[in-house]
Amino acid sequence: MNHYNHTDDIPDLPAWLERGRQLAANPRLLQDLGRGKTLCLLFFNSSLRTRLSTQKAAMLLGLEVMVMNFGSEGWNLEFADGTRMDGGTAEHIKEAAAVVGQYADLVGIRAFAGLKDREADYAEQVLNGFVRYAGVPILNMESATGHPLQALADALTIDTYRRTARPKVVLSWAPHPRALPQAVANSFVQMMRRMDVDFTVTHPPGYDLAPGVMGGLQPVYDQKEALQGADFVYVKNWSSYTDYGTILNQDPAWMMTADKLGDAYFMHCLPVRRNVVVADAVLDGPRSLVIPLAANRTVSAQLALAHLLETNS
């Protein structure tokens, strides 16, 4: 059974990007592909772009859609095998996922990291529980450690706006008042490693991503040096992986400004804290791609869902 839970689940990225261009030009190109099938979207955490873009993508493919805010409407789930459930958990993942699989042909899961226990978060208990027990294809709508739908939209956007055959892409950390997961950054790095780009990651010391994510890529701790000659600058906050879930640095000097951006395009997954992560002049300026990037979330969801429908027909 095929799922879309990781950027590695894309078998041929250039082919997907080409199909994405076709869907962007003709959103109803595959309008009958999902006819007669149902997609169930389960949200353990809040969402705006992911929820709406995935629902729209499903409708453009002819799918029926059911949505449940599991975090506030579902039972607390147990994940451990052999446990005595005499505490706060009311339902085991084995039954919950299997039941959902009876109602839907495809299931989308959005479940963030808790940022308390790195081992538990990187084990992806919610996502992998549904993969193991639902019996239907699973779509990752952001998990504890990855956001492959966002990364695919990022790739589509860079492919559309590139001005050179091999653009320089920089992922830059930015300050944030809250501790945020590494999910978006992880998937962006993994996607850029598959694209023909000159890729750099810059962040303060202590914010190195997981070694398996970086794949030998060495970060640059000097933001000014990293930004030189950039064509695309993707800005994102993440908390420490080593000192898991902690904020080690809130230096406002890492905020993205128009002077730092220069002639590069600005990218961010949204939502974004104005004048903390990025200055108004950048976000509202002519080099900002945040709205076209958000629009590409529909295309990325169409691509992933079409792949699941075609490989599991």
Backbone hydrogen bonds, N-H to C=O, Kabsch-Sander energy under -0.5 kcal/mol:
donor,donor_aa,acceptor,acceptor_aa,energy
4,Y,138,I,-2.5
9,D,6,H,-2.2
10,I,7,T,-1.6
16,W,12,D,-2.0
17,L,13,L,-2.6
18,E,14,P,-2.1
19,R,15,A,-2.3
20,G,16,W,-2.3
21,R,17,L,-1.9
22,Q,18,E,-1.7
23,L,19,R,-2.3
24,A,20,G,-2.4
25,A,21,R,-1.7
26,N,22,Q,-2.0
29,L,26,N,-1.9
31,Q,28,R,-1.5
33,L,30,L,-1.7
34,G,61,L,-3.5
35,R,32,D,-1.1
36,G,62,G,-0.5
37,K,34,G,-2.2
39,L,64,E,-3.1
40,C,106,L,-2.5
41,L,39,L,-0.5
41,L,66,M,-3.2
42,L,40,C,-0.6
42,L,108,G,-3.1
43,F,41,L,-0.6
43,F,68,M,-2.8
44,F,42,L,-0.7
44,F,110,R,-3.0
45,N,110,R,-0.6
52,L,48,L,-2.3
53,S,49,R,-2.8
54,T,50,T,-1.9
55,Q,51,R,-2.1
56,K,52,L,-2.6
57,A,53,S,-2.7
58,A,54,T,-2.4
59,M,55,Q,-2.3
60,L,56,K,-2.5
61,L,57,A,-1.1
61,L,58,A,-0.6
62,G,59,M,-1.4
63,L,58,A,-2.6
64,E,37,K,-2.6
66,M,39,L,-2.7
68,M,41,L,-2.6
70,F,68,M,-1.6
71,G,43,F,-2.0
72,S,69,N,-1.2
73,E,69,N,-2.3
74,G,70,F,-2.0
78,E,91,E,-2.3
83,T,80,A,-0.7
85,M,83,T,-0.8
86,D,84,R,-2.0
90,A,76,N,-1.7
91,E,76,N,-1.9
93,I,78,E,-2.7
95,E,92,H,-0.6
96,A,92,H,-2.5
97,A,93,I,-2.4
98,A,94,K,-1.3
99,V,95,E,-2.6
100,V,96,A,-2.2
101,G,97,A,-2.2
102,Q,98,A,-0.6
102,Q,99,V,-1.4
103,Y,99,V,-0.7
103,Y,100,V,-1.3
104,A,100,V,-1.1
105,D,38,T,-2.2
106,L,38,T,-1.6
107,V,137,P,-2.2
108,G,40,C,-3.0
109,I,139,L,-2.7
110,R,42,L,-1.9
111,A,142,E,-2.0
121,D,117,D,-2.6
122,Y,118,R,-2.9
123,A,119,E,-0.8
124,E,121,D,-1.5
125,Q,120,A,-0.7
128,N,124,E,-2.7
129,G,125,Q,-1.5
130,F,126,V,-1.9
131,V,127,L,-2.1
132,R,128,N,-2.3
133,Y,129,G,-2.1
134,A,130,F,-2.3
139,L,107,V,-2.9
140,N,4,Y,-2.9
140,N,138,I,-0.5
141,M,109,I,-3.1
141,M,139,L,-0.7
143,S,146,G,-3.0
147,H,183,A,-0.8
149,L,140,N,-0.5
151,A,147,H,-2.1
152,L,148,P,-1.9
153,A,149,L,-1.9
154,D,150,Q,-2.5
155,A,151,A,-2.2
156,L,152,L,-2.4
157,T,153,A,-2.2
158,I,154,D,-2.5
159,D,155,A,-2.5
160,T,156,L,-1.7
161,Y,157,T,-2.2
162,R,158,I,-1.3
169,V,167,P,-0.6
169,V,198,D,-2.7
170,V,232,F,-2.6
171,L,200,T,-2.8
172,S,170,V,-0.7
172,S,234,Y,-3.0
173,W,202,T,-2.4
174,A,236,K,-0.6
180,L,178,R,-0.5
186,N,182,Q,-3.3
187,S,183,A,-2.2
188,F,184,V,-2.3
189,V,185,A,-2.5
190,Q,186,N,-2.2
191,M,187,S,-2.4
192,M,188,F,-2.8
193,R,189,V,-1.9
194,R,191,M,-1.5
195,M,191,M,-0.7
195,M,192,M,-0.7
197,V,195,M,-1.8
198,D,167,P,-2.7
199,F,197,V,-0.9
200,T,169,V,-2.3
202,T,171,L,-2.9
203,H,220,V,-1.0
207,Y,204,P,-1.4
213,V,210,A,-1.2
214,M,210,A,-1.9
215,G,211,P,-2.0
216,G,211,P,-0.5
217,L,214,M,-1.8
220,V,201,V,-2.9
221,Y,219,P,-0.5
223,Q,221,Y,-0.7
226,A,222,D,-2.2
227,L,223,Q,-2.1
228,Q,224,K,-0.6
228,Q,225,E,-0.9
230,A,227,L,-2.0
231,D,168,K,-2.7
232,F,168,K,-2.0
233,V,265,Y,-3.1
234,Y,170,V,-3.3
234,Y,232,F,-0.5
235,V,233,V,-0.6
235,V,267,M,-2.5
236,K,172,S,-2.2
239,S,180,L,-2.9
240,S,246,T,-2.4
241,Y,208,D,-0.6
244,Y,241,Y,-0.5
244,Y,242,T,-1.3
245,G,240,S,-2.2
246,T,243,D,-2.0
248,L,246,T,-0.7
254,W,251,D,-1.9
255,M,252,P,-1.8
256,M,277,V,-2.3
261,L,257,T,-2.4
262,G,258,A,-2.3
264,A,261,L,-2.0
265,Y,231,D,-2.8
266,F,287,R,-3.0
267,M,233,V,-2.6
274,R,272,V,-0.8
275,N,278,V,-3.6
276,V,273,R,-1.5
277,V,273,R,-2.5
278,V,273,R,-1.1
279,A,256,M,-2.6
282,V,279,A,-1.1
283,L,279,A,-2.2
284,D,280,D,-2.9
285,G,282,V,-0.9
288,S,285,G,-1.3
289,L,266,F,-2.7
293,L,289,L,-2.5
294,A,290,V,-1.9
295,A,291,I,-2.3
296,N,292,P,-1.8
297,R,294,A,-1.2
298,T,295,A,-1.3
299,V,295,A,-0.7
300,S,296,N,-2.7
301,A,297,R,-2.0
302,Q,298,T,-2.2
303,L,299,V,-2.5
304,A,300,S,-2.3
305,L,301,A,-2.7
306,A,302,Q,-2.8
307,H,303,L,-2.1
308,L,304,A,-2.1
309,L,305,L,-2.7
310,E,306,A,-2.5
311,T,307,H,-2.3
312,N,308,L,-1.0
313,S,310,E,-0.6
